[in-house]
């Protein structure tokens, strides 16, 4: 699943992409053009992702974000993620979506790469 946000000229300014990573994990990329951060684009894309995930056997989202990306960390925390650990450069966040009801349920994982 890929969903993009485009400006009036047709230039992509943000996107969210979800794909199969391992048998039990999906991988997420969420990107917002740097000059447009803090304007709600990432939050809107996460809302669309939450709606899409509601129809899938996903029980949780694990996220690894760069500590110095305060906008992304703040957005994730406002959307229900909680801190699960931290290193010098990254913070591990988690968000439960629903209880596991079968062995086919998976966790969505995403990692910020810079």
C-alpha positions as CSV (number, residue, x, y, z in Angstrom):
1,X,0.0,0.0,0.0
2,X,1.3,3.4,-1.0
3,X,-0.5,6.7,-0.4
4,X,0.9,10.0,-1.4
5,X,0.1,13.7,-0.8
6,X,0.6,16.0,-3.7
7,X,0.8,19.8,-4.0
8,X,-1.2,21.7,-6.6
9,X,1.6,21.4,-9.1
10,X,1.6,17.6,-8.8
11,X,4.8,17.3,-6.8
12,X,4.7,14.7,-4.1
13,X,5.2,16.3,-0.7
14,X,4.6,13.3,1.6
15,X,4.0,9.5,1.4
16,X,3.3,6.4,3.4
17,X,4.3,3.0,2.1
18,X,3.7,-0.4,3.7
19,X,5.2,-3.6,2.4
20,X,5.9,-7.2,3.5
21,X,9.3,-7.4,5.4
22,X,9.3,-10.8,7.0
23,X,6.7,-13.5,7.3
24,X,5.5,-12.0,10.6
25,X,6.3,-8.3,10.0
26,X,5.3,-5.5,7.7
27,X,7.6,-2.5,7.1
28,X,6.4,1.1,7.0
29,X,8.0,4.2,5.5
30,X,6.5,7.6,6.2
31,X,8.2,10.6,4.6
32,X,7.3,14.3,4.7
33,X,9.2,16.9,2.7
34,X,11.5,18.7,5.2
35,X,10.1,22.2,4.5
36,X,6.6,21.0,5.2
37,X,7.1,19.1,8.5
38,X,4.9,20.2,11.4
39,X,1.9,21.0,9.2
40,X,-0.2,17.8,9.9
41,X,0.8,15.8,6.7
42,X,2.4,13.0,8.7
43,X,-0.4,12.8,11.1
44,X,-3.0,12.7,8.3
45,X,-1.0,9.8,6.7
46,X,-0.8,8.0,10.0
47,X,-4.6,8.4,10.3
48,X,-5.1,6.8,6.9
49,X,-2.7,4.0,7.9
50,X,-4.6,3.4,11.1
51,X,-7.9,3.1,9.1
52,X,-6.2,0.7,6.7
53,X,-4.6,-1.4,9.4
54,X,-8.0,-1.8,11.1
55,X,-8.9,-4.3,8.4
56,X,-5.7,-6.4,8.7
57,X,-4.5,-8.9,11.4
58,X,-2.0,-6.3,12.8
59,X,-1.9,-6.2,16.6
60,X,0.8,-3.6,17.1
61,X,3.2,-1.1,15.5
62,X,6.9,-1.0,16.6
63,X,8.7,2.1,15.5
64,X,12.4,3.2,15.7
65,X,12.8,6.9,15.2
66,X,15.9,9.1,15.4
67,X,16.0,10.9,18.7
68,X,16.7,14.3,17.1
69,X,13.6,14.0,14.9
70,X,11.4,15.8,17.5
71,X,8.5,16.4,15.0
72,X,8.2,12.6,14.2
73,X,8.6,11.5,17.8
74,X,6.0,14.1,18.9
75,X,3.5,13.1,16.2
76,X,3.9,9.4,17.1
77,X,3.3,10.1,20.8
78,X,0.2,12.2,20.0
79,X,-1.1,9.2,18.0
80,X,-0.9,6.8,20.9
81,X,2.7,5.4,20.7
82,X,4.5,4.9,24.0
83,X,8.3,4.8,24.7
84,X,9.7,1.3,24.9
85,X,13.4,2.1,25.0
86,X,16.1,4.5,23.8
87,X,19.7,4.5,22.7
88,X,22.0,7.5,22.0
89,X,20.6,7.9,18.5
90,X,17.2,6.3,18.4
91,X,14.0,5.9,20.4
92,X,11.8,2.7,20.2
93,X,8.1,3.4,20.3
94,X,5.2,0.9,20.4
95,X,1.4,1.2,19.8
96,X,-1.0,-1.6,20.4
97,X,-3.9,-1.8,17.9
98,X,-5.9,-4.8,19.1
99,X,-5.5,-8.1,20.9
100,X,-4.0,-11.0,19.1
101,X,-6.8,-13.4,18.2
102,X,-5.0,-15.9,16.0
103,X,-1.5,-17.0,15.1
104,X,-1.7,-15.0,11.8
105,X,-1.7,-11.7,13.6
106,X,1.4,-9.6,13.0
107,X,3.3,-6.6,14.2
108,X,4.0,-3.7,11.9
109,X,7.6,-2.4,12.2
110,X,9.1,0.7,10.9
111,X,12.5,2.3,11.3
112,X,13.7,5.8,10.5
113,X,16.7,5.8,8.2
114,X,18.6,8.9,7.7
